[in-house]
Structures are given as structure tokens and as C-alpha cells.
Amino acid sequence: MTKILYSDDLTACFSAWRKEGTKVLGPVQQAKTSGFGEVQDAKELDLDLVLTDRTLKELFFPRTEPMLSYSIGKQQIDTSEFLPSEHPCIIFGARPCDAAGMAIDDELFNWDYRDEYWFRRRDRSVIMTIACKESDDFCMCTSLGLAPDSAKGSDILLRPLTSGKGWQVEELTPKGSKALLPIASLLKEGTEEAAPTAEVPVLFDLEACTTWLANPENFESHFWKEISERCIGCGTCTYLCPTCHCFDIQDEGDTYEGIRRKNWDSCSFQLFTMHTSGHNPRNTQSARWRQRIMHKFNYFSDKFSVHSCTGCGRCTRECPVDMGVRETLQAISTLPK
């Protein structure tokens, strides 16, 4: 028998979790865009989206956040550290490609230093993903070795029922099993079948791409200039990516008091690698686009044995000049090795 969560019981589930002191977040419409926000009622969720505009990453790695405040007196300097809330939360209705991005970035944020800003949020959160039964032309999870029902990064996987009235519930981690305890009475035992997952075609030969990128002779290839001619360096692709993690640190204030703040940054920006001397080792957009692709599919995978991409397709879907990772890898996979 399989555990079943019916849609009609969802609001009651949310109420049960909140009584335990747990916040519930899910995909919602926010003005003209969609992202993840706190919800009280199941009616607030938009579960029909193929994918939210904003990524799950923003819940763990905000666009901007304070790190510490400082105050300089005549004989002393006082500092106060800001740390994320440890309030527990359940994220309901994320897509597998977004959850996979969290698992990929776990490796980075626990590499040479454990980032408490990231892991305080990760440790207090349970991610409940819904397997995708629909996709669009930009989805490419299968090209990256993932799938519409990948379990990577998820604590609980929900498979939509063929009737559309709920989900099969699969417990993936101890944290996920614990999160189901307050709603145990709302989970039914049943044999209703799950709907088939979306068919996402493989769009490029990933192995051929990584082989070409690993060849030092291709670093100065004219290909980079040709493929990046349309890029305007807006950073949309990096800001909407579930795995991009670059940030800058700025002090805001004056000589006597202020706040040290962490802000998202992007390798697509001209100033990203600008030296104080005025020298910029990546002074062309082609060099910056090359860095983006090399980092995701060469440097990152060499260090962590996983590519820094989940195939969500947002970089192509939202690009103002209709380019992205997909087109680049499709082109690379056809080049002579």
C-alpha cells in the first residue's frame, strides 16, 4: 500500500504543521512573477506552473542579507553578527530540478569553509518536491542526467495521481519522515496509480561537451566569440539559476557605524573581475560567457564531481536575447573533439 495525500486535505496539513511551529512555503504568484512565499491555505499555491520564475535557492541564499553591524567609538569597536532564523519550515511543491540545485550547492558551501548562513537555513527546512507531469521546450533535466522525478535534494517526493486529486508520498530522508508525523492522520493508504512523468528529450551530448571543454586547446577557440555575440551581460541567467552562488560583500554606512552586507554578484558583469589597478582579465563578453560555461561543466565538476546545472532551462527561458546554456552546449556537442 502507498501513502496518499489528497488535495482536499492540504489546508489541514498546513494547519497541523503550523501548530507544530513550522512555517509552510510554496510556489505562489508575486505581482508579475512567481516564486516561493509563505502560505496559510492551499488555495494560495500555484501548483500548475511548470516552473516558478524565481528559484528555490532564494530561500537559502537571499539576494541580499546583512552579515554584521559595526559601531566605532573612541576607544572600542562593537560588532553584532546577523544570523538567519532557525525557525523550521516546510517547502511544499518545489520541482525536482530546483531541489537538485540545493544538493549541488551543499558541496560548495561546505567545501573549504562551512557557510552557516546557508546551512542554518538548510538544516531547518524540509523540501517536498512534486514530480513533473508536464514540461516545456526549455526543460532539459534529462540532458544533465536528472529526470522529472529525480529525488536529489528532496526530503519527500510527491507523485501526482492519475485522478489529479492528490499525490503518492515517498519519504526520502529521516528529516522528511519526521515532517510527516504531524499529518500522519491525514495520509491515506491506497493503490491509486501515479500519473506518468513528463517526457523530456535529451537535447545534447553532455559527455561530448565536457570532453571538448576539458581540452586546453579549445580555451581560446573562436567559438566563444561567435556563441556570445548576442550576450548583453545583463546577468539574468545567473540570477535565475538554481545553482549560481557568486556574491560580493559591501560595507554600507560611514566611518562610525554601518552594516556589512552580502549581495548577489554575477560572472556576466564587466566589473566582476575588475582589478583595483584597472586591469580586467575577462574584459570581453565572450571571455565572461566562456567562464560561465567552463565553471559549470568543467571547473565545478572537477572539484565536486557534479555539474553546476540541473537543466531547469530558466537561463534560456528568460534570456532577453534568446540564448542560454542549452544553445551553447548543443553547439559544443557538434564541434570536432
C-alpha positions in Angstrom: 0.0 0.0 0.0 1.1 3.5 -0.8 0.7 6.6 1.3 -1.6 9.1 -0.4 -2.0 12.8 0.3 -5.3 14.2 -1.1 -5.5 17.8 -2.3 -8.7 18.3 -0.2 -6.6 17.7 3.0 -3.8 20.0 2.1 -5.0 23.0 4.0 -5.5 20.8 7.1 -1.9 19.6 6.6 -0.6 23.2 6.6 -2.6 23.9 9.8 -1.1 20.9 11.5 2.4 21.9 10.6 1.8 25.5 11.8 0.6 24.2 15.1 4.0 22.5 15.5 5.6 25.8 14.9 6.6 25.1 11.3 6.1 27.7 8.5 4.8 26.5 5.2 6.1 27.9 1.9 5.2 27.1 -1.7 5.0 28.3 -5.2 2.9 31.5 -5.4 2.3 34.4 -7.7 4.1 37.5 -6.6 3.0 40.6 -8.5 4.1 39.9 -12.1 6.3 37.0 -11.3 6.2 33.6 -9.5 8.4 32.4 -6.6 8.2 30.8 -3.2 6.3 32.5 -0.3 4.7 31.7 3.0 1.2 30.3 2.6 -1.7 29.7 5.0 -4.2 28.0 2.7 -3.8 25.5 -0.2 -5.7 27.9 -2.4 -2.7 30.3 -2.3 -0.5 27.8 -4.1 0.1 27.8 -7.8 0.9 24.1 -8.4 0.1 24.3 -12.2 3.3 26.1 -13.0 5.8 24.1 -15.0 8.4 26.0 -13.0 8.4 29.2 -10.9 10.2 32.2 -12.3 12.2 32.6 -9.1 14.3 29.7 -7.8 14.1 27.8 -4.6 17.7 29.0 -4.0 16.5 32.4 -2.8 15.1 30.9 0.4 18.6 29.7 1.4 20.8 32.2 -0.3 18.9 35.6 -0.4 19.7 38.2 -3.0 21.0 40.5 -0.2 21.4 39.9 3.5 23.2 41.6 6.4 26.2 39.8 7.9 27.1 42.1 10.8 26.7 45.7 12.1 29.6 47.8 13.4 29.9 50.8 15.6 33.3 52.6 16.1 33.7 54.5 19.4 36.6 56.5 20.8 38.2 53.5 22.4 36.4 50.4 21.1 34.8 48.8 18.1 31.5 47.0 18.7 30.2 44.4 16.2 27.0 42.4 16.2 26.6 39.4 13.9 23.3 38.8 12.0 22.4 35.1 11.7 19.5 33.5 9.8 16.4 32.5 11.8 16.4 28.8 12.7 12.6 28.7 12.5 11.6 25.4 10.9 9.9 25.4 7.6 8.4 23.1 5.0 8.7 24.0 1.4 5.8 22.3 -0.5 5.6 21.9 -4.2 9.2 22.6 -5.4 10.3 21.0 -8.6 13.0 18.3 -8.7 15.4 20.5 -10.7 15.3 23.2 -8.0 15.8 20.7 -5.2 18.7 19.2 -7.0 20.3 22.6 -7.1 20.3 22.7 -3.3 22.2 19.4 -3.1 24.7 20.6 -5.7 25.4 23.8 -3.8 25.7 21.9 -0.5 29.1 20.7 -1.7 30.3 24.2 -2.4 29.1 25.8 0.8 30.7 23.0 2.8 34.0 23.0 0.9 36.9 24.9 2.5 34.5 26.6 5.0 31.1 25.7 6.3 28.8 28.6 5.4 26.4 28.9 8.4 24.2 31.3 6.5 23.4 28.5 4.0 23.3 25.5 6.4 21.2 27.2 9.2 18.5 27.5 6.6 19.1 24.1 5.0 19.1 22.3 8.3 15.8 23.8 9.4 14.0 23.2 6.1 12.2 20.2 4.6 11.8 20.1 0.8 8.7 18.4 -0.6 9.0 18.2 -4.4 6.3 17.3 -6.9 7.3 15.1 -9.8 6.7 16.9 -13.1 4.0 15.5 -15.3 4.4 18.4 -17.7 7.4 20.2 -19.2 8.1 22.8 -21.9 10.6 23.3 -24.7 13.2 24.7 -22.3 13.3 21.9 -19.8 16.5 19.8 -20.1 16.9 17.8 -16.9 17.4 14.6 -18.8 20.4 16.1 -20.6 22.1 16.6 -17.3 21.5 13.1 -16.0 18.4 14.0 -13.9 14.7 13.3 -14.5 11.3 14.9 -13.9 11.0 12.7 -10.8 14.6 13.0 -9.5 14.9 12.6 -5.7 18.2 14.5 -5.5 18.0 17.3 -2.8 14.4 16.3 -1.8 13.2 15.1 1.6 9.8 14.0 0.3 8.8 13.3 -3.3 5.1 13.6 -4.3 3.9 11.8 -7.4 0.6 13.3 -8.8 -2.2 10.8 -9.0 -3.8 10.0 -12.3 -7.1 11.4 -11.0 -5.4 14.7 -10.3 -6.8 14.6 -6.7 -3.6 14.2 -4.8 -0.2 12.6 -4.7 1.6 9.4 -3.8 4.0 10.2 -0.9 7.6 8.9 -0.9 9.8 9.5 2.2 13.4 10.1 1.1 15.2 11.3 4.2 14.8 11.0 8.0 14.0 14.7 8.1 11.2 14.1 5.6 9.8 11.2 7.6 9.8 13.4 10.8 7.9 16.1 8.9 5.1 13.7 8.1 4.4 12.8 11.7 2.1 15.7 12.5 0.0 14.9 9.4 0.0 11.1 9.8 -3.8 11.0 10.3 -4.3 12.9 7.0 -2.3 10.4 4.9 -4.4 7.6 3.5 -3.3 4.1 2.4 -4.2 3.5 -1.2 -3.4 1.8 -4.5 -4.3 4.7 -6.9 -1.7 4.9 -9.6 0.6 7.9 -10.2 0.4 9.8 -13.4 3.3 9.3 -15.9 6.1 11.8 -15.6 6.8 14.4 -18.4 8.8 13.2 -21.4 11.8 15.5 -21.6 14.0 14.7 -24.6 17.8 14.7 -24.3 18.9 17.9 -26.2 22.7 17.5 -26.4 25.5 15.1 -25.8 26.8 16.1 -22.3 29.9 13.8 -22.5 30.9 15.3 -25.8 30.6 18.8 -24.3 32.7 18.0 -21.2 35.4 16.4 -23.4 35.6 19.5 -25.6 35.6 21.9 -22.6 38.4 19.9 -20.9 40.7 20.2 -23.9 43.1 23.2 -23.2 43.3 23.9 -27.0 39.7 25.0 -27.0 40.1 27.7 -24.4 41.0 30.3 -27.0 38.7 28.9 -29.6 36.9 31.4 -31.9 33.7 29.6 -30.9 33.4 31.6 -27.7 33.2 34.9 -29.6 30.7 33.5 -32.1 28.4 32.0 -29.5 28.4 35.0 -27.2 27.8 37.8 -29.8 24.2 38.3 -28.6 25.0 38.4 -24.9 24.4 41.8 -23.3 25.8 40.8 -19.9 22.5 41.5 -18.0 23.1 38.7 -15.5 19.5 37.3 -15.9 20.8 33.8 -16.5 22.9 33.8 -13.3 20.3 35.4 -11.1 17.6 32.9 -12.2 19.9 29.9 -11.9 19.3 27.4 -9.1 23.0 26.7 -8.6 24.8 30.0 -9.2 26.3 31.2 -6.0 28.6 34.2 -6.6 28.3 37.1 -4.2 30.1 40.4 -3.2 30.5 41.9 0.3 30.0 45.6 0.8 30.1 47.9 3.8 27.2 50.3 4.0 27.5 53.2 6.4 30.1 55.7 7.4 33.3 55.9 9.5 31.4 55.4 12.7 28.7 52.8 12.1 27.2 50.7 9.4 26.4 47.2 8.1 28.4 44.7 6.2 26.1 43.1 3.6 26.3 40.2 1.2 24.8 40.7 -2.2 24.5 38.5 -5.2 27.0 39.0 -8.0 27.5 37.6 -11.5 30.4 36.5 -13.7 28.4 38.0 -16.5 29.1 41.5 -15.2 32.0 43.5 -16.5 33.1 44.7 -13.0 33.1 41.1 -11.6 36.8 40.6 -12.3 37.9 44.2 -12.5 41.2 44.7 -10.5 41.9 47.8 -8.5 44.7 48.5 -11.0 42.1 48.8 -13.7 43.1 45.5 -15.4 40.3 43.1 -16.2 41.3 39.5 -17.0 37.9 39.0 -18.6 37.4 42.2 -20.4 35.2 40.9 -23.2 31.7 39.3 -23.0 33.0 36.3 -24.8 35.5 35.7 -22.0 32.8 36.1 -19.4 30.5 33.7 -21.2 33.3 31.2 -21.6 33.9 31.4 -17.8 30.2 30.7 -17.1 30.2 27.5 -19.2 33.6 26.4 -18.1 32.8 26.8 -14.5 29.5 24.9 -14.7 30.7 22.0 -16.8 34.5 21.8 -16.2 35.9 23.5 -13.1 33.0 22.8 -10.7 32.7 19.1 -11.9 36.5 18.6 -11.5 36.3 19.7 -7.9 32.9 18.3 -6.8 32.2 15.5 -9.3 28.9 17.1 -10.3 27.9 19.7 -12.9 26.7 23.0 -11.6 23.4 22.8 -13.7 20.2 21.0 -13.1 18.6 21.6 -16.5 15.8 23.8 -15.3 16.1 25.9 -18.5 15.5 29.3 -16.9 18.6 30.7 -18.4 17.2 30.2 -21.9 13.5 30.7 -21.0 14.1 34.2 -19.6 17.0 35.4 -21.6 16.2 38.8 -23.3 18.2 37.9 -26.4 17.2 34.2 -26.7 20.5 32.5 -25.7 21.5 30.3 -22.8 23.3 27.2 -21.6 21.2 24.9 -23.8 22.2 26.6 -27.1 25.8 26.7 -26.1 26.0 23.0 -25.2 24.1 22.0 -28.2 26.6 23.8 -30.4 29.6 22.4 -28.5 28.3 18.8 -28.8 28.6 19.1 -32.6 32.1 20.5 -32.7 35.1 18.4 -33.6 36.8 17.0 -30.4 
